[in-house]
Amino acid sequence: MCALANHSVVNDSCTANPPVIQSPCALQTRISVAEARQLVLDDVEPLACERVPRPRALGRTLRMPVCAAEDLPPFDNAAMDGFAVRCADLPARLPVVETIFAGQWPHKVVEAKTCSAIMTGAPMPPGADTVVPVEWTTRIVPGLVQIARVPEHGMYVRHSGQDARKGAVLVSSGVVVTAFGVGMIASAGVQEVVVSQRPRVAVISTGDEVFAGRGPLPEGKIRDINGAALTAQVTDAGGVAIGPFYARDNEYSVVQTITKALEASDVLLVAGGVSVGEHDLVKDALDTLGIEMCFWRVRQRPGGPLAFGRLQGRAVFGLPGNPVSAAVCFEQYVRPLLATMLGNRQIHRPRLSAILSAPTPKKKGLHFFTRGIYRYGAEGRLMVRDTGPQASNLYSSLAQANCFIHLEESVASAPAGMCVFIEPLTGRAA
């Protein structure tokens, strides 16, 4: 079914708001990246649909295709300012029977040995099959033109339906609407489109050391990166960011903050407190609230102490407190979950093959998400190197990166010249 200009009914499959997550899971530890991804995405259903005006469709996931209401373009028209002619008459000196402007309909037929002056975008007159650019002509007197240069038959004519035929899908369901997609929707005369509701994602930043205020940094405190960055990542991934909320290093604060955040969200992200330190209280707080824990700890770097479970029908991520680890875990697990909830056709970013231009550290038994910078080499091959030191507290390694370098568990070392897979990051120049 296609959304047309007068379409007013949302597909029945979009009217219900199905549970986000349905099936139970048992706690697993020290699992692989692939296993963690599968557990996160198990039994996730797209959210319900809503209808929005076309200008608000930008960045939203389309859930009903938009189809052409008529041929595009709707009539044969001139691609250049010039003269509409019968190609077989050329070269010749031809009388001009009328002038046709864009937005006007021709009134006269181009008979043999005649022509019509025509402007770009104006409808082709009956009888004419070719447009001669004005630069190829010489005006003899008003109403008479000399054409010495002969174009190919049909040249500079945009034919009806050349872009799309009536009924053709212009923008498919399951894609994120771009600025160009908005233009295609406008070409169909569609004023409203059916899109996915946006998942509400609550972000909690934990720790007595976290400072989110203005002014000088108090002694012993650190600026809140996780709250700011994760809410931005949620928005970039198509969700609605709720928060950030802040929890202190005591179980009461963590429980109360999680309870409040759950009331307003479909997905919960808790940054920090999921490791094994004395103040890592998030797992205990989630246990108190009755979380159904699916896994804790993944064989990866950074982000090994990642936790994931389900609480009150919502996906809950216990993200590491180190900002790089939290950000990487979001990109590898939370973003695909949100894409699934949105009904996106493409869940994961594409991966490309590239050559390491310099060695980068690697330990066997862990999947490394190395922050990298890729570029095209002299022979057109993709070359990549890491951004420098890869410690999980060095947020600059993310800010500089335009890709993740995927180094699988089985890889023991990553020397220069090695072929690797990279995951380009959205909006980062190569």
Beta strands, then each sheet from edge to edge (+ up, - down):
strand 1: 28-31
strand 2: 49-53
strand 3: 66-67
strand 4: 77-78
strand 5: 82-85
strand 6: 92-100
strand 7: 115-118
strand 8: 130-133
strand 9: 137-141
strand 10: 144-147
strand 11: 157-158
strand 12: 169-171
strand 13: 192-196
strand 14: 200-206
strand 15: 210-211
strand 16: 222-223
strand 17: 240-247
strand 18: 267-271
strand 19: 292-298
strand 20: 300-301
strand 21: 307-311
strand 22: 314-319
strand 23: 352-356
strand 24: 367-376
strand 25: 382-386
strand 26: 403-407
strand 27: 419-424
sheet 1: 1+ 19+ 21- 22+ 18+ 14+ 17+
sheet 2: 2+ 13-
sheet 3: 3+ 12-
sheet 4: 4+ 11-
sheet 5: 8+ 5- 7+ 6+ 10- 9+
sheet 6: 15+ 16+
sheet 7: 20+ 24+ 25- 23- 27+ 26-
end
